[in-house]
Structures are given as C-alpha cells and as structure tokens.
Amino acid sequence: MLTTTIRIILSAIFAALLSAHASSESAELRVGNLVLSYDAVRWRLERSSVDEAVLEPIGELRKSQDPVRFVKRKGALASTCRAIARDTWPGDLYADPEATPTEFVGRPATRLAVHTRCRNATPVGRITCAEDDGSIYAVMSVNAISDCRADIPVLYPDPAPLDLLLDGLRFTSR
C-alpha cells in the first residue's frame, strides 16, 4: 500500500515537472482524423503511414515510458478494438481482453486490458478505442512481450508522461 502511494505521488510530481518545463519545440502527428500535438524534445516519430504511427520516447523519458502506437481501422468498435489488441498481443501468452467503457478524445470509447498468463510480474497491455467518422481509432503502449522470461525495458511505465501526451489529441471532424 505504501509503495503504491509513493508511486502515485512520484507520478504526480513527474507530471507537474513535465508540464512546468514544457518545450516550445512541438510537432504534429496525424492518423486519419486523429491529430496529436506533441513535444518533439521528449518524443520522436518512429514510423508513420496513413493508418498507423508510433511515437518513441527519447532522452530520460525512455526509462519510464514505452513507445505509443496510434492505429486507424474500419469496422465496429468492440470487434475492431479486440482485433487490434490480438494483433498487438498475440498468441497463447495473453488472456482474453477485459473491456471497460470509457471516454477518449470526447467520444464514448472502449478500454481493453490484456493480461499475460505469466506467473512473473509482467505489464498489462492497454488499448483504448473510439469511433470517429466511420473509423475506429486505437491508442496503445507498445509493450508486448514474446515470452514470460523476456527482458522488458519498462516493466511498469509511469502513466504521467502518457497522460500528458494524450492530452494533445483531438479529432478534426465535427
């Protein structure tokens, strides 16, 4: 309990420091109607196409945050989100995703948590999906592991940098 409280406090302090020292060097990422303004000093666009992009944390942020993937697909919200989750966290290593309703960029959304079947402490895969203008948009941390004994660079990412990053998201439609 004390460890969890300390992590929450440290995460809040880290988020405050990040926003207090915000960079003036911003960049923009676009995947369909989803647009992200992000800090180019802390994040680097690793790859990008019309339907997918990956941002890599750089500098000190690499120690506390995984890369973040943005995906656009056609389909129904629940089934498409589950399909993207299965593509991201494949095989017998991961259990079926647990769905929770949420909100994402002002839209009703689905959040999936995908747990490994490992006995060891391993990160939960998290994906959030929302519909906009007939397409499904998904955002997830890229933390898939290939076996239960894999060396995982960021075992439990700090949520503050990801939350700060996702605050820069918006849809251009409507």
Stockholm file with secondary structure:
# STOCKHOLM 1.0

chainA/1-174         MLTTTIRIILSAIFAALLSAHASSESAELRVGNLVLSYDAVRWRLERSSVDEAVLEPIGELRKSQDPVRFVKRKGALASTCRAIARDTWPGDLYADPEATPTEFVGRPATRLAVHTRCRNATPVGRITCAEDDGSIYAVMSVNAISDCRADIPVLYPDPAPLDLLLDGLRFTSR
#=GR chainA/1-174 SS CHHHHHHHHHHHHHHHHHHHTCCSCEEEEEETTEEEEEETTTEEEEEECSSEEEEEECGGGGGTCCCEEEEEEESCHHHHHHHHHHHHSCSTTBCCCEEEEEEETTEEEEEEEECBCCSSCCCCEEEEEEEETTEEEEEEECCCCSSTTCCCSCSSCCHHHHHHHHTTEEECCC
#=GC SS_cons         CHHHHHHHHHHHHHHHHHHHTCCSCEEEEEETTEEEEEETTTEEEEEECSSEEEEEECGGGGGTCCCEEEEEEESCHHHHHHHHHHHHSCSTTBCCCEEEEEEETTEEEEEEEECBCCSSCCCCEEEEEEEETTEEEEEEECCCCSSTTCCCSCSSCCHHHHHHHHTTEEECCC
//
